[in-house]
Amino acid sequence: MPIFCKQCGSRRLPIYQKEETRSLWLCEKCKNYVDAEDYIVREQTDEEIVEAKKKLEQFERTSNFPKEKLVRRKGVN
């Protein structure tokens, strides 16, 4: 599976596509989608970028993690 981009060397993230029923890998820097064989399928559209930003903002607003869970405990086996 392609983890790093051939063009820029940046990390790729797996994104599941409902309409295509498969996972494509998105490069964080180039914004290209590639398939499992490492062929560029298409670029990320402006609508997809806006939708991803909206989902991230919604997650940040609705997530409620207690402070003690975010701090690592020390000296406990």
N, C-alpha and C positions, 0 to 999 in steps of 0.2 A: 504494500500500500504506500502511496506517495505521501511522505510526511513533510519533506522540504521541497520548495519550489526550485525548478531547474534554472529559471531565469534570474531570480534575485536572491535565492538562498533562504528566503523567509519561511516561517512555519505555516503549514496548511492545516485547516480545521475541517473535519467531516461535517457536511450539512446534508440532511435527509430531504429529498425533494418528493413531495406528495404526488405531483402530477407525473413524475417520471418513475416513481416507485424504486428509487435506488439512491445511494449516497454518492454525492459529489464532494470533492475536496476543494475548499476555497482558500486561496492564498491571501494572507492578511495585507500584503503590500501591493501586489499586482491586481488583485480583485478578479482573478481568473478562476473558473471552475474547471477541474480536471476529473476524469473518471479513474477507475481502478487501474487501468493500463497506462496511466500518466499521459493521456492525450488531452489537450485543451479542448473543452467542449464549448464554452462561451464565457463572456464577461459578466460580472455582476451588474444588474440594471440599477438605475437610480431609484426605482420603486422598492427594490429589495434592500437597498442601503437605508432608505427612510424607514422601512418596516423594521429592520433590525435595530435601528436606533430607538424607535418607539418601544419595542419589546424590552430593550435594556433599561430605558428610563422607567418603564412600568415595573420591572423587576426590582430596581433600586428603591422605588417608592413603596412597594408592597412587601418587600422582604423585611422580616423582623427577627434578627438574630440577637440573642442576649449577649451582653458584653463578656460575661464569664466564659461563654463557649468559644469566643474568639481568641482568648488569651490562653497560651499553652501553659499547662501545669508543669511545675519543675520539682524534681526530687521525688516523684512518685513512680513506683515500678508498676 
